[in-house]
């Protein structure tokens, strides 16, 4: 299974690097980044969309048609729509979440930013996101590009990942630690 993850990661980096090169050429780095963040939100919010991009049952033509319709409906840029069409034609939609993450990492690295992912139980407000960004910037010492993810299973609190570092202050983790501590006492 680790071999499969490695292949998907390498594939994602290759596709993301190619997309970055095209976006840079066309002076559309931020437009493509916004499109990809919008796509990531769609993937996160829709079980049907996740099943669609991972389905080996759908034909290339069906995936291409559906992704083209989605790109038009979501008003994605022409470059992003062409990229999604290529990914569908090459049967690479399954790697879309990894490609998005890799593109945003490349963009952040080239801008001298650090990418951070915040997982919360509920959607965070703009002021909360700004406060988290400011706190991370002070801690890391560099500009932080923040992405958010919703996971109701953590019950509350936050999980923050910056590079290989992770701070887990979720209620779920605290309850698990408490449970382990109580087992040790009894």
KEPAMI-225846 format. One record per residue: residue number from 1; z, y, x of N, C-alpha, C, O in turn. Coordinates in nm, 4 decimals. Each point is the difference from the previous one (the first is absolute). Example, Ala and Ser with C-alpha at 12.3 -4.5 7.8 and 13.67 -1.06 7.14 Angstrom:
1,0.7800,-0.5690,1.3190,0.0000,0.1190,-0.0890,0.0000,0.1200,0.0900,0.0665,-0.0019,0.1036
2,-0.1385,0.1069,-0.1386,0.0060,0.1190,0.0820,0.0730,0.1090,-0.0770,0.0169,0.1108,0.0509
//
This chain:
1,0.0000,-0.1195,0.0826,0.0000,0.1195,-0.0826,0.0000,0.1260,0.0871,-0.0617,0.1005,-0.0353
2,0.1314,-0.1068,0.1493,0.0032,0.1161,0.0882,-0.1395,0.0322,0.0520,-0.0344,0.1166,0.0189
3,-0.0460,-0.2207,0.0042,-0.1364,0.0213,0.0458,-0.0820,0.0766,-0.1028,-0.0802,0.0864,0.0353
4,0.1010,-0.1187,-0.1637,-0.0704,0.0702,-0.1075,0.0407,0.1468,-0.0021,-0.0852,0.0877,-0.0150
5,0.2138,-0.0603,0.0299,0.0486,0.1386,0.0007,-0.0592,0.0764,0.1185,-0.0346,0.1176,-0.0122
6,0.0231,-0.1856,0.1275,-0.0572,0.0650,0.1178,-0.1462,0.0346,-0.0233,-0.0451,0.1087,0.0363
7,-0.0296,-0.2019,-0.0974,-0.1420,0.0266,-0.0261,-0.0162,0.1151,-0.0983,-0.0864,0.0857,0.0184
8,0.1688,-0.0831,-0.1224,-0.0079,0.1082,-0.0982,0.0341,0.1323,0.0666,-0.0648,0.1010,-0.0273
9,0.1653,-0.0997,0.1144,0.0393,0.1223,0.0695,-0.1111,0.0521,0.0889,-0.0284,0.1198,0.0003
10,-0.0356,-0.2096,0.0760,-0.1112,0.0399,0.0866,-0.1189,0.0491,-0.0810,-0.0652,0.0981,0.0359
11,0.0383,-0.1671,-0.1448,-0.1071,0.0395,-0.0904,0.0281,0.1387,-0.0568,-0.0882,0.0858,-0.0037
12,0.2116,-0.0651,-0.0404,0.0379,0.1290,-0.0594,-0.0159,0.1132,0.1010,-0.0491,0.1074,-0.0345
13,0.0899,-0.1306,0.1571,-0.0109,0.1039,0.1030,-0.1458,0.0318,0.0291,-0.0354,0.1164,0.0183
14,-0.0496,-0.2185,-0.0138,-0.1438,0.0231,0.0251,-0.0611,0.0830,-0.1123,-0.0711,0.0971,0.0262
15,0.0978,-0.1340,-0.1493,-0.0550,0.0739,-0.1134,0.0573,0.1420,-0.0054,-0.0731,0.0958,-0.0251
16,0.2039,-0.0827,0.0489,0.0634,0.1315,-0.0037,-0.0541,0.0898,0.1107,-0.0215,0.1193,-0.0215
17,-0.0005,-0.1762,0.1394,-0.0537,0.0779,0.1113,-0.1419,0.0479,-0.0313,-0.0352,0.1143,0.0292
18,-0.0450,-0.2013,-0.0881,-0.1361,0.0387,-0.0371,0.0028,0.1100,-0.1060,-0.0755,0.0968,0.0090
19,0.1625,-0.1113,-0.1092,0.0107,0.1017,-0.1040,0.0494,0.1317,0.0595,-0.0484,0.1068,-0.0374
20,0.1432,-0.1136,0.1287,0.0510,0.1205,0.0648,-0.1131,0.0707,0.0754,-0.0132,0.1221,-0.0080
21,-0.0673,-0.1982,0.0806,-0.1109,0.0587,0.0753,-0.0989,0.0723,-0.0911,-0.0437,0.1110,0.0304
22,0.0090,-0.1743,-0.1417,-0.0917,0.0631,-0.0957,0.0623,0.1241,-0.0635,-0.0655,0.1032,-0.0142
23,0.1919,-0.1145,-0.0235,0.0683,0.1133,-0.0629,0.0118,0.1167,0.0990,-0.0140,0.1159,-0.0392
24,0.0392,-0.1454,0.1649,0.0105,0.1038,0.1020,-0.1355,0.0678,0.0195,-0.0080,0.1224,0.0104
25,-0.0978,-0.2023,-0.0057,-0.1360,0.0518,0.0136,-0.0353,0.0965,-0.1136,-0.0628,0.1036,0.0218
26,0.1041,-0.1397,-0.1422,-0.0329,0.0793,-0.1185,0.1068,0.1047,-0.0333,-0.0065,0.0645,-0.1047
27,0.1046,-0.0479,0.1938,0.1094,0.0973,-0.0202,0.0698,-0.0244,-0.1342,0.0291,0.0935,-0.0746
28,-0.0032,-0.2216,0.0460,0.0603,-0.0377,-0.1280,0.1250,-0.0862,0.0180,0.0313,-0.0834,-0.0850
29,0.0398,0.1039,0.1958,0.1178,-0.0822,0.0281,0.1045,0.0102,-0.1110,0.0514,-0.1016,-0.0467
30,-0.0201,0.2243,0.0048,0.1034,0.0193,-0.1014,-0.0462,-0.0463,-0.1378,0.0797,-0.0520,-0.0780
31,-0.2077,0.0705,0.0478,-0.0547,-0.0438,-0.1287,0.0105,-0.1518,-0.0114,0.0441,-0.0523,-0.1023
32,-0.0848,-0.0177,0.2072,0.0061,-0.1459,0.0006,0.1456,-0.0460,-0.0043,0.0320,-0.0961,-0.0699
33,0.0558,0.1627,0.1429,0.1420,-0.0360,-0.0032,0.0564,0.0142,-0.1410,0.0746,-0.0864,-0.0462
34,-0.1100,0.1947,-0.0219,0.0470,0.0197,-0.1381,-0.0556,-0.1083,-0.0914,0.0714,-0.0514,-0.0862
35,-0.1987,0.0163,0.1045,-0.0604,-0.1080,-0.0789,0.0735,-0.1314,0.0229,0.0302,-0.0727,-0.0946
36,-0.0018,0.0431,0.2203,0.0655,-0.1261,0.0327,0.1433,-0.0040,-0.0528,0.0470,-0.1047,-0.0444
37,0.0219,0.2175,0.0491,0.1355,0.0041,-0.0575,-0.0055,-0.0218,-0.1508,0.0859,-0.0674,-0.0568
38,-0.1858,0.1241,-0.0065,-0.0189,-0.0199,-0.1436,-0.0288,-0.1476,-0.0299,0.0547,-0.0562,-0.0949
39,-0.1393,-0.0050,0.1749,-0.0291,-0.1424,-0.0163,0.1246,-0.0850,0.0199,0.0234,-0.0954,-0.0743
40,0.0571,0.1305,0.1756,0.1225,-0.0754,0.0261,0.0948,0.0103,-0.1188,0.0644,-0.0981,-0.0369
41,-0.0557,0.2163,-0.0229,0.0836,0.0169,-0.1192,-0.0512,-0.0879,-0.1138,0.0793,-0.0595,-0.0729
42,-0.2120,0.0511,0.0572,-0.0580,-0.0865,-0.1038,0.0345,-0.1460,0.0262,0.0336,-0.0741,-0.0923
43,-0.0420,0.0338,0.2169,0.0324,-0.1386,0.0363,0.1469,-0.0283,-0.0290,0.0341,-0.1045,-0.0554
44,0.0526,0.1982,0.0931,0.1432,-0.0185,-0.0217,0.0356,-0.0044,-0.1485,0.0906,-0.0729,-0.0402
45,-0.1616,0.1507,-0.0406,0.0346,0.0145,-0.1413,-0.0620,-0.1044,-0.0913,0.0435,-0.0142,-0.1143
46,-0.1431,-0.0586,0.1606,-0.0729,-0.0893,-0.0897,-0.0086,-0.1432,0.0521,-0.0623,-0.0267,0.1028
47,0.1260,-0.0646,-0.1756,-0.0095,-0.1417,0.0353,-0.1442,-0.0484,-0.0147,-0.0474,-0.0816,0.0790
48,-0.0215,0.1328,-0.1812,-0.1393,-0.0405,-0.0230,-0.0890,0.0408,0.1171,-0.0853,-0.0773,0.0436
49,0.1055,0.1985,0.0069,-0.0807,0.0469,0.1123,0.0293,-0.0834,0.1248,-0.0920,-0.0348,0.0740
50,0.2197,0.0025,-0.0501,0.0352,-0.0847,0.1147,-0.0676,-0.1367,-0.0117,-0.0534,-0.0516,0.0981
51,0.0558,-0.0066,-0.2178,-0.0661,-0.1298,-0.0208,-0.1509,0.0129,0.0210,-0.0628,-0.0887,0.0579
52,0.0051,0.1989,-0.1051,-0.1439,0.0221,0.0149,-0.0417,0.0026,0.1468,-0.0960,-0.0670,0.0378
53,0.1671,0.1436,0.0455,-0.0429,0.0113,0.1402,0.0247,-0.1288,0.0782,-0.0636,-0.0228,0.1029
54,0.1547,-0.0612,-0.1504,0.0308,-0.1239,0.0725,-0.0716,-0.1217,-0.0569,0.0087,-0.1087,0.0572
55,-0.0787,0.1249,-0.1679,-0.0610,-0.1141,-0.0681,-0.1199,-0.0562,0.0755,-0.0975,0.0712,0.0245
56,0.1046,-0.1990,0.0124,-0.1163,-0.0635,0.0629,-0.1004,-0.0502,-0.1050,-0.1106,-0.0419,0.0342
57,0.1498,0.0464,-0.1609,-0.0830,-0.0529,-0.1081,-0.1137,0.0955,-0.0372,-0.1098,-0.0439,-0.0341
58,0.1366,0.1742,0.0408,-0.1016,0.0987,-0.0370,-0.1125,0.0026,0.1027,0.0235,-0.0121,0.1203
59,-0.1447,0.0279,-0.1693,-0.1158,0.0053,0.0902,-0.0056,0.1361,0.0704,0.0657,0.0957,-0.0410
60,-0.1447,-0.0898,0.1465,-0.0209,0.1267,0.0719,-0.0538,0.1061,-0.0951,0.0446,0.1148,0.0011
61,-0.1414,-0.1552,-0.0838,-0.0632,0.0949,-0.0919,0.1026,0.0551,-0.0991,0.0017,0.1200,-0.0276
62,0.0837,-0.2076,-0.0257,0.1018,0.0444,-0.0957,0.1004,0.0945,0.0666,0.0359,0.1034,-0.0564
63,0.0086,-0.1397,0.1759,0.0941,0.0863,0.0715,-0.0653,0.1330,0.0340,0.0620,0.1053,-0.0147
64,-0.1854,-0.1093,0.0595,-0.0702,0.1240,0.0359,-0.0160,0.0915,-0.1207,0.0230,0.1206,0.0089
65,-0.0630,-0.1792,-0.1226,-0.0177,0.0778,-0.1222,0.1327,0.0631,-0.0445,0.0055,0.1180,-0.0346
66,0.1001,-0.1985,0.0362,0.1306,0.0475,-0.0456,0.0553,0.1076,0.0936,0.0554,0.0993,-0.0472
67,-0.0693,-0.1169,0.1775,0.0552,0.0980,0.0946,-0.0808,0.1286,-0.0051,0.0545,0.1082,0.0216
68,-0.1848,-0.1187,-0.0502,-0.0828,0.1200,-0.0151,0.0451,0.0793,-0.1222,0.0128,0.1223,0.0061
69,0.0111,-0.1919,-0.1169,0.0467,0.0660,-0.1226,0.1366,0.0642,0.0217,0.0257,0.1104,-0.0479
70,0.0609,-0.1795,0.1196,0.1331,0.0540,0.0285,-0.0099,0.1258,0.0854,0.0685,0.0989,-0.0263
71,-0.1537,-0.1025,0.1285,-0.0174,0.1159,0.0884,-0.0509,0.1216,-0.0743,0.0444,0.1122,0.0247
72,-0.1379,-0.1348,-0.1161,-0.0533,0.1113,-0.0792,0.1048,0.0536,-0.0969,0.0162,0.1212,-0.0141
73,0.0545,-0.2114,-0.0521,0.1016,0.0402,-0.0987,0.1148,0.0750,0.0674,0.0541,0.0950,-0.0566
74,-0.0174,-0.1373,0.1766,0.1100,0.0642,0.0733,-0.0461,0.1237,0.0759,0.0811,0.0659,0.0651
75,-0.2099,-0.0334,-0.0723,-0.0580,0.1168,0.0674,0.0259,-0.0028,0.1511,0.0375,0.1007,0.0599
76,-0.0585,-0.2183,-0.0003,0.0162,-0.0131,0.1450,-0.1214,0.0617,0.0688,-0.1079,0.0086,-0.0587
77,0.1261,0.0338,0.1824,-0.1090,0.0612,0.0753,-0.1128,-0.1010,0.0213,0.0210,-0.1210,-0.0078
78,-0.1394,0.1724,0.0345,-0.1173,-0.0857,0.0204,0.0229,-0.0956,0.1168,-0.0376,-0.1170,-0.0079
79,0.0983,0.1649,0.1155,0.0257,-0.0845,0.1163,0.0938,-0.1147,-0.0358,-0.0246,-0.1145,0.0380
80,0.1313,0.1445,-0.1103,0.0951,-0.1042,-0.0391,-0.0669,-0.1004,-0.0927,0.0234,-0.1203,0.0118
81,-0.1061,0.1684,-0.1035,-0.0695,-0.0910,-0.0918,-0.0960,-0.0924,0.0763,-0.0089,-0.1191,-0.0299
82,-0.0623,0.1745,0.1277,-0.0904,-0.0830,0.0806,0.0793,-0.1040,0.0794,-0.0407,-0.1156,0.0119
83,0.1536,0.1591,0.0417,0.0846,-0.0914,0.0764,0.0498,-0.1145,-0.0883,-0.0040,-0.1162,0.0403
84,0.0508,0.1495,-0.1605,0.0486,-0.1032,-0.0921,-0.1139,-0.0946,-0.0391,0.0206,-0.1207,-0.0134
85,-0.1400,0.1760,-0.0045,-0.1157,-0.0839,-0.0306,-0.0300,-0.0974,0.1126,-0.0306,-0.1168,-0.0242
86,0.0397,0.1652,0.1477,-0.0218,-0.0859,0.1161,0.1073,-0.1088,0.0073,-0.0302,-0.1167,0.0252
87,0.1550,0.1561,-0.0473,0.1104,-0.0975,0.0032,-0.0203,-0.1066,-0.1076,0.0245,-0.1181,0.0246
88,-0.0687,0.1583,-0.1426,-0.0257,-0.0959,-0.1079,-0.1173,-0.0912,0.0348,0.0067,-0.1211,-0.0212
89,-0.1140,0.1791,0.0746,-0.1177,-0.0790,0.0366,0.0318,-0.1018,0.1087,-0.0581,-0.1085,0.0033
90,0.1504,0.1437,0.0854,0.0397,-0.0898,0.1090,0.1186,-0.0887,-0.0359,0.0519,-0.0724,0.0849
91,-0.0084,0.0783,-0.2133,0.1141,-0.0796,-0.0485,0.1264,0.0310,0.0794,0.0730,-0.0908,0.0397
92,-0.0477,0.2185,-0.0171,0.1164,0.0426,0.0763,0.0992,0.0827,-0.0817,0.0888,0.0628,0.0577
93,-0.1016,-0.0613,-0.1890,0.0923,0.0790,-0.0824,0.1438,-0.0505,0.0122,0.0942,0.0772,-0.0181
94,-0.0766,-0.2056,0.0483,0.1345,-0.0549,0.0152,0.0787,0.0718,0.1100,0.1229,0.0042,-0.0035
95,-0.1943,0.0519,0.1006,0.0642,0.0672,0.1125,0.0213,0.1495,-0.0251,0.0461,0.0713,0.0891
96,-0.0789,-0.0233,-0.2086,0.0071,0.1429,-0.0293,0.1375,0.0621,0.0286,0.0050,0.1059,0.0626
97,0.1072,-0.1667,-0.1054,0.1290,0.0611,0.0327,0.0230,0.0146,0.1513,0.0543,0.1006,0.0456
98,-0.0958,-0.2011,0.0306,0.0146,0.0058,0.1463,-0.0933,0.1041,0.0613,0.0367,0.0681,0.0957
99,-0.1564,-0.0561,-0.1505,-0.0962,0.0991,0.0491,0.0532,0.1407,-0.0253,-0.0093,0.0870,0.0865
100,0.0651,-0.0653,-0.2056,0.0562,0.1314,-0.0335,0.1130,0.0348,0.0960,0.0044,0.1107,0.0537
101,0.0862,-0.2043,-0.0323,0.1129,0.0240,0.0910,-0.0506,0.0288,0.1416,0.0504,0.0902,0.0669
102,-0.1495,-0.1664,-0.0219,-0.0537,0.0195,0.1353,-0.0677,0.1359,0.0129,0.0176,0.0678,0.1012
103,-0.0949,-0.0265,-0.2020,-0.0665,0.1311,0.0037,0.1044,0.1121,0.0087,-0.0125,0.0910,0.0819
104,0.1145,-0.0987,-0.1665,0.1027,0.1048,0.0006,0.0780,0.0015,0.1309,0.0422,0.1061,0.0460
105,-0.0230,-0.2236,0.0141,0.0661,-0.0063,0.1312,-0.0862,0.0641,0.1075,0.0498,0.0755,0.0835
106,-0.1792,-0.1057,-0.0856,-0.0927,0.0591,0.0988,-0.0007,0.1516,-0.0147,0.0074,0.0727,0.0990
107,-0.0162,-0.0257,-0.2228,-0.0023,0.1439,-0.0268,0.1289,0.0663,0.0496,-0.0044,0.1046,0.0648
108,0.1169,-0.1650,-0.0950,0.1294,0.0560,0.0417,0.0117,0.0011,0.1524,0.0461,0.0984,0.0578
109,-0.0869,-0.2060,0.0067,0.0084,-0.0085,0.1462,-0.0862,0.1065,0.0661,0.0436,0.0655,0.0946
110,-0.1656,-0.0479,-0.1440,-0.0909,0.0989,0.0586,0.0507,0.1420,-0.0208,-0.0333,0.0899,0.0772
111,0.1129,-0.0695,-0.1803,0.0571,0.1327,-0.0269,0.1368,0.0187,0.0646,0.0615,0.1057,-0.0144
112,-0.0137,-0.2073,0.0852,0.1305,0.0092,0.0637,0.1148,-0.0153,-0.0986,0.1112,0.0467,0.0249
113,-0.1385,-0.1113,-0.1353,0.1025,-0.0210,-0.1020,0.0536,-0.1426,0.0083,-0.0612,-0.0884,0.0599
114,0.1758,0.0691,-0.1210,0.0584,-0.1320,-0.0134,-0.0115,-0.0379,-0.1472,0.0275,0.0819,-0.0877
115,-0.0675,-0.2043,0.0608,-0.0102,-0.0458,-0.1384,0.1317,-0.0629,-0.0415,0.0559,-0.0823,0.0726
116,-0.0069,0.1204,-0.1880,0.1230,-0.0572,-0.0541,-0.0266,-0.0461,-0.1423,-0.0750,0.0631,-0.0745
117,0.1373,-0.1736,0.0382,-0.0130,-0.0518,-0.1363,0.1380,-0.0013,-0.0630,0.0952,-0.0530,0.0573
118,-0.0850,0.1119,-0.1761,0.1263,0.0045,-0.0723,-0.0154,-0.0845,-0.1255,-0.0909,0.0219,-0.0801
119,0.1801,-0.1181,0.0638,0.0008,-0.0834,-0.1198,0.1208,0.0399,-0.0828,0.1122,0.0053,0.0505
120,-0.1358,0.0229,-0.1783,0.1087,0.0384,-0.0903,-0.0133,-0.0781,-0.1300,-0.1048,-0.0579,-0.0286
121,0.2122,0.0571,-0.0494,-0.0010,-0.0716,-0.1277,-0.0743,0.0788,-0.1078,-0.0551,-0.0582,-0.0934
122,0.0540,0.1898,0.1069,-0.0676,0.0872,-0.0968,-0.0877,0.0987,0.0759,0.0134,0.0161,0.1213
123,-0.1024,0.0491,-0.1932,-0.0872,0.0996,0.0615,0.0834,0.1181,0.0484,0.0844,0.0516,-0.0732
124,-0.1088,-0.0096,0.1967,0.0738,0.1124,0.0570,-0.0697,0.1312,-0.0353,-0.1227,0.0064,-0.0080
125,0.2022,0.0970,-0.0128,-0.0561,0.1320,-0.0301,-0.0555,0.0616,0.1278,0.0264,-0.0478,0.1104
126,-0.1031,0.1536,-0.1271,-0.0564,0.0698,0.1162,0.1098,0.0561,0.0897,-0.0117,-0.0045,0.1225
127,0.1175,0.0568,-0.1821,0.1091,0.0562,0.0804,0.0722,-0.1101,0.0777,0.0420,0.0223,0.1135
128,-0.0272,-0.1404,-0.1733,0.0624,-0.1117,0.0717,-0.0885,-0.0466,0.1154,0.0492,-0.0301,0.1088
129,-0.1789,0.0243,-0.1332,-0.0928,-0.0398,0.1061,0.0023,0.1018,0.1140,-0.0039,-0.0375,0.1172
130,0.0100,0.1652,-0.1516,0.0061,0.1051,0.1023,0.1276,-0.0111,0.0815,-0.0025,0.0170,0.1219
131,0.1144,-0.0457,-0.1884,0.1281,-0.0137,0.0704,-0.0035,-0.1199,0.0946,0.0496,0.0079,0.1124
132,-0.1077,-0.1181,-0.1575,-0.0107,-0.1192,0.0849,-0.0906,0.0287,0.1196,0.0311,-0.0379,0.1129
133,-0.1425,0.1045,-0.1386,-0.0925,0.0354,0.1076,0.0679,0.0885,0.1042,-0.0153,-0.0220,0.1201
134,0.0896,0.1211,-0.1657,0.0706,0.0910,0.0918,0.1046,-0.0757,0.0818,0.0120,0.0218,0.1206
135,0.0632,-0.1101,-0.1851,0.1030,-0.0768,0.0711,-0.0635,-0.0928,0.1028,0.0513,-0.0139,0.1110
136,-0.1615,-0.0491,-0.1466,-0.0676,-0.0888,0.0948,-0.0602,0.0783,0.1160,0.0039,-0.0444,0.1147
137,-0.0598,0.1614,-0.1454,-0.0573,0.0828,0.1059,0.1072,0.0394,0.1013,-0.0241,-0.0012,0.1207
138,0.1418,0.0358,-0.1704,0.1112,0.0377,0.0885,0.0454,-0.1210,0.0832,0.0309,0.0141,0.1183
139,-0.0269,-0.1307,-0.1794,0.0447,-0.1205,0.0695,-0.1015,-0.0485,0.1022,0.0357,-0.0328,0.1131
140,-0.1634,0.0283,-0.1535,-0.1056,-0.0535,0.0854,-0.0472,0.1027,0.1020,-0.0387,-0.0358,0.1112
141,0.0418,0.1631,-0.1488,-0.0436,0.1050,0.0907,-0.1497,0.0280,-0.0055,-0.0527,0.0736,0.0834
142,-0.0153,-0.1317,-0.1808,-0.1439,0.0236,-0.0177,-0.0294,0.0167,-0.1479,0.0842,-0.0287,-0.0850
143,-0.2034,0.0751,0.0555,-0.0427,0.0129,-0.1387,-0.0091,-0.1388,-0.0622,-0.0441,-0.0948,0.0648
144,0.0857,0.0833,-0.1900,0.0042,-0.1291,-0.0674,-0.0978,-0.0017,-0.1171,0.0023,0.0888,-0.0852
145,-0.0882,-0.1905,0.0817,-0.0884,-0.0233,-0.1148,0.0693,-0.1052,-0.0859,0.0165,-0.1145,0.0420
146,0.0236,0.1538,-0.1612,0.0836,-0.0838,-0.0843,-0.0808,-0.0647,-0.1120,-0.0765,0.0667,-0.0696
147,0.0946,-0.1971,0.0534,-0.0568,-0.0703,-0.1147,0.1155,-0.0604,-0.0772,0.1006,-0.0408,0.0582
148,-0.1155,0.0354,-0.1896,0.1086,-0.0551,-0.0804,-0.0461,-0.1229,-0.0748,-0.1179,-0.0165,-0.0313
149,0.2142,-0.0691,0.0036,-0.0263,-0.1242,-0.0700,0.1144,-0.0207,-0.0984,0.1150,0.0303,0.0314
150,-0.1454,-0.0812,-0.1492,0.1010,-0.0252,-0.1015,0.0266,-0.1497,-0.0060,-0.0928,-0.0803,-0.0096
151,0.2212,0.0433,0.0154,0.0409,-0.1397,-0.0137,0.1305,-0.0017,-0.0787,0.1072,0.0232,0.0559
152,-0.1165,-0.0501,-0.1834,0.1174,0.0038,-0.0874,0.1043,-0.1040,0.0387,0.1167,0.0142,-0.0364
153,-0.1558,-0.1183,0.1092,0.0940,-0.1062,0.0358,0.1082,0.0455,0.0990,0.1007,-0.0688,0.0167
154,-0.1205,0.1837,0.0490,0.1037,0.0455,0.0944,0.1146,0.0688,-0.0729,0.1012,0.0330,0.0619
155,-0.1155,-0.0107,-0.1934,0.1019,0.0538,-0.0902,0.0311,0.1479,0.0194,0.0221,0.0709,-0.0983
156,-0.0198,-0.0234,0.2193,0.0291,0.1401,0.0298,0.0025,0.0183,0.1503,-0.0158,-0.0964,0.0749
157,0.0356,0.2191,-0.0304,-0.0011,0.0278,0.1431,-0.1420,0.0045,0.0536,-0.0960,0.0111,-0.0764
158,0.0833,-0.0197,0.2082,-0.1308,0.0095,0.0649,-0.0125,-0.1021,0.1122,0.0990,-0.0425,0.0595
159,-0.2224,0.0047,-0.0325,-0.0333,-0.0744,0.1213,-0.1030,0.0859,0.0717,-0.1063,0.0291,-0.0547
160,0.1381,0.0113,0.1775,-0.0893,0.0872,0.0761,-0.0470,-0.0738,0.1251,0.0806,-0.0496,0.0787
161,-0.2134,0.0434,-0.0622,-0.0583,-0.0625,0.1191,-0.0755,0.1057,0.0781,-0.0871,0.0685,-0.0538
162,0.1213,-0.0558,0.1815,-0.0728,0.0880,0.0911,-0.0373,-0.0860,0.1197,0.0849,-0.0369,0.0811
163,-0.2135,0.0059,-0.0719,-0.0438,-0.0888,0.1072,0.0659,-0.1356,-0.0165,-0.0086,-0.0613,-0.1064
164,0.0739,0.0146,0.2106,0.0668,-0.1299,-0.0064,0.1458,0.0119,-0.0432,0.0690,-0.1008,-0.0148
165,-0.0223,0.2234,-0.0054,0.1393,0.0204,-0.0426,0.0093,0.0042,-0.1519,-0.0883,0.0523,-0.0681
166,0.1977,-0.1089,0.0165,0.0209,0.0007,-0.1438,0.1465,0.0297,-0.0301,0.0903,-0.0543,0.0636
167,-0.0685,0.1415,-0.1616,0.1346,0.0285,-0.0491,0.0018,-0.0417,-0.1456,-0.0747,0.0535,-0.0819
168,0.1612,-0.1501,0.0496,0.0080,-0.0532,-0.1359,0.1332,0.0406,-0.0616,0.1038,-0.0588,0.0301
169,-0.1077,0.1593,-0.1162,0.1212,0.0427,-0.0700,-0.0125,-0.0296,-0.1496,0.0545,0.0714,-0.0842
170,-0.1286,-0.1796,0.0534,-0.0195,-0.0356,-0.1405,0.1257,-0.0661,-0.0551,0.0767,-0.0624,0.0733
171,-0.0577,0.0772,-0.2019,0.1157,-0.0613,-0.0664,-0.0100,-0.1516,0.0080,0.1014,-0.0680,0.0151
172,-0.2217,0.0150,-0.0251,-0.0200,-0.1448,0.0091,0.0538,-0.0539,0.1327,0.0705,-0.1009,0.0016
173,-0.1029,0.1671,0.1088,0.0473,-0.0437,0.1323,0.1510,0.0148,0.0129,0.0672,-0.0860,0.0569
174,-0.0150,0.1957,-0.1103,0.1453,0.0200,0.0059,0.0740,-0.1084,-0.0778,0.1044,-0.0483,0.0438
175,-0.1589,0.0104,-0.1591,0.0612,-0.1073,-0.0788,-0.0080,-0.1339,0.0737,0.0946,-0.0787,-0.0042
176,-0.2060,0.0528,0.0710,-0.0137,-0.1238,0.0766,0.1005,-0.0041,0.1157,0.0604,-0.1040,0.0262
177,-0.0427,0.2180,0.0435,0.0967,0.0052,0.1100,0.1420,-0.0190,-0.0515,0.0811,-0.0670,0.0639
178,-0.0514,0.1254,-0.1783,0.1322,-0.0149,-0.0611,0.0238,-0.1455,-0.0380,0.1090,-0.0531,0.0212
179,-0.2096,-0.0106,-0.0766,0.0100,-0.1412,-0.0392,0.0288,-0.0875,0.1226,0.0848,-0.0890,-0.0056
180,-0.1551,0.1144,0.1151,0.0226,-0.0758,0.1235,0.1385,0.0265,0.0559,0.0659,-0.0925,0.0476
181,-0.0204,0.2171,-0.0523,0.1326,0.0347,0.0511,0.1082,-0.0696,-0.0821,0.0992,-0.0476,0.0553
182,-0.1181,0.0417,-0.1865,0.0998,-0.0630,-0.0846,0.0027,-0.1504,0.0205,0.1062,-0.0611,-0.0117
183,-0.2196,-0.0003,0.0418,-0.0035,-0.1435,0.0284,0.0777,-0.0301,0.1284,0.0679,-0.1022,0.0099
184,-0.0784,0.1912,0.0870,0.0684,-0.0176,0.1264,0.1516,0.0084,-0.0126,0.0723,-0.0654,0.0751
185,-0.0238,0.1457,-0.1697,0.1439,0.0190,-0.0189,0.0620,-0.1203,-0.0672,0.1088,-0.0426,0.0387
186,-0.1764,-0.0143,-0.1403,0.0541,-0.1082,-0.0838,0.0042,-0.1263,0.0748,0.0425,-0.1022,-0.0539
//
